[in-house]
Amino acid sequence: MPLSEHEQRMLEQMERALYAEDPKFATTLEGSGLRSYTRRRVYQAVAGFLVGIALLMAGMVAQVIWLGVVGFLVMLGCAVLAVTSWRRAPKPGEQPRPGREGRGRGPAARRDERQRRTMMNRIEDRWQRRRDEQGH
């Protein structure tokens, strides 16, 4: 369930207060879970890349073409996964905020975000009507 506008404002005020009181602690907390998840994903991609190299080499030694092709595809997929995970990782001191991923992109991304926002507004309106109908 998404936060209401009032709750979002309160959360932003609390974040600003935390940064004002103890910026070092705040930067330690921000995005650490996402950074560790991204780091783990990059490590997995590197391990997969090494497995792909092993498959490629085994296919070459055994002269089994399909095994070499599978090894190459595993290497390619893992390389793409590692690069995309690395680029999406928040930098230390950077604050990941919800809803910022659409900024700086083309009109299609902004349109998608607008549609998501209106869909969530409709869902919230329906939820509120149900609660009102039930007498809450």
C-alpha positions in Angstrom: 0.0 0.0 0.0 1.6 3.3 -1.1 2.0 6.2 1.3 -0.4 9.1 1.2 1.0 12.5 0.3 0.9 13.5 4.0 2.9 10.4 5.0 5.4 11.0 2.2 5.9 14.6 3.4 6.4 13.4 7.0 8.9 10.8 5.8 10.8 13.4 3.8 10.9 15.7 6.8 12.2 12.9 9.0 14.9 12.1 6.4 16.0 15.7 6.3 16.1 15.9 10.1 18.2 12.8 10.2 20.6 14.2 7.7 20.8 17.5 9.6 21.4 15.8 12.9 23.9 13.1 11.9 24.9 13.1 8.2 27.5 10.3 8.6 25.0 7.9 10.2 22.4 8.8 7.5 24.8 8.1 4.7 25.7 4.8 6.3 22.0 3.7 6.3 21.0 4.9 2.9 21.1 2.3 0.1 23.3 -0.2 2.0 20.8 -3.0 1.4 20.6 -2.2 -2.3 24.4 -1.8 -2.6 25.0 -5.2 -1.0 22.3 -6.8 -3.2 23.9 -5.3 -6.3 27.4 -6.4 -5.2 26.1 -9.9 -4.6 24.5 -9.9 -8.0 27.7 -8.8 -9.7 29.7 -11.5 -7.9 27.1 -14.1 -9.1 27.4 -12.7 -12.7 31.2 -13.0 -12.5 30.9 -16.6 -11.3 28.5 -17.4 -14.1 30.9 -15.8 -16.6 33.7 -18.1 -15.3 31.3 -21.1 -15.7 30.6 -19.9 -19.3 34.3 -19.8 -20.0 34.6 -23.4 -18.7 31.7 -24.5 -20.9 33.2 -22.8 -23.9 36.6 -24.4 -23.3 35.0 -27.8 -22.7 33.1 -27.5 -26.0 36.2 -26.6 -27.9 38.3 -29.4 -26.4 35.5 -32.0 -26.8 34.7 -30.5 -30.3 31.0 -30.2 -29.3 29.8 -27.1 -31.0 26.5 -26.7 -29.1 28.4 -26.8 -25.7 30.7 -24.0 -26.9 27.7 -22.0 -28.1 26.0 -22.5 -24.7 29.1 -21.4 -22.9 29.4 -18.3 -25.0 25.7 -17.4 -24.4 26.2 -17.9 -20.6 29.2 -15.6 -20.8 27.3 -13.0 -22.7 24.3 -13.1 -20.4 26.4 -12.9 -17.3 28.5 -10.0 -18.7 25.3 -8.1 -19.5 23.9 -8.8 -16.0 27.1 -7.6 -14.3 27.3 -4.4 -16.3 23.6 -3.5 -15.9 23.7 -4.3 -12.1 26.9 -2.2 -11.7 25.4 0.8 -13.5 22.2 0.7 -11.4 24.0 0.5 -8.1 23.6 3.6 -6.0 26.9 5.4 -5.3 27.9 6.0 -1.7 26.3 9.2 -0.5 23.6 9.0 -3.2 20.1 8.7 -1.9 17.9 6.4 -3.8 14.4 7.9 -3.9 11.2 6.2 -5.1 9.9 7.6 -8.3 13.2 9.1 -9.5 13.9 6.4 -12.0 11.7 8.1 -14.7 13.6 11.4 -14.6 16.1 12.2 -17.3 14.6 9.7 -19.7 12.4 10.1 -22.7 8.7 10.9 -22.9 7.8 7.2 -22.9 9.2 6.7 -19.4 7.4 9.9 -18.1 4.2 8.7 -19.7 4.5 5.2 -18.1 5.1 6.9 -14.7 2.1 9.1 -15.2 -0.1 6.1 -16.0 1.2 4.2 -13.0 0.5 7.2 -10.8 -3.1 7.5 -12.1 -3.6 3.8 -11.7 -2.5 4.0 -8.1 -4.7 7.0 -7.6 -7.7 5.0 -8.9 -6.8 2.1 -6.6 -6.5 4.4 -3.6 -9.8 6.1 -4.5 -11.6 2.7 -4.7 -10.0 1.6 -1.4 -11.2 4.8 0.3 -14.7 4.4 -1.1 -14.9 0.8 0.2 -13.7 2.0 3.6 -16.3 4.8 3.6 -19.1 2.4 2.5 -18.2 0.0 5.4 -18.6 2.9 7.9 -14.9 3.3 8.8 
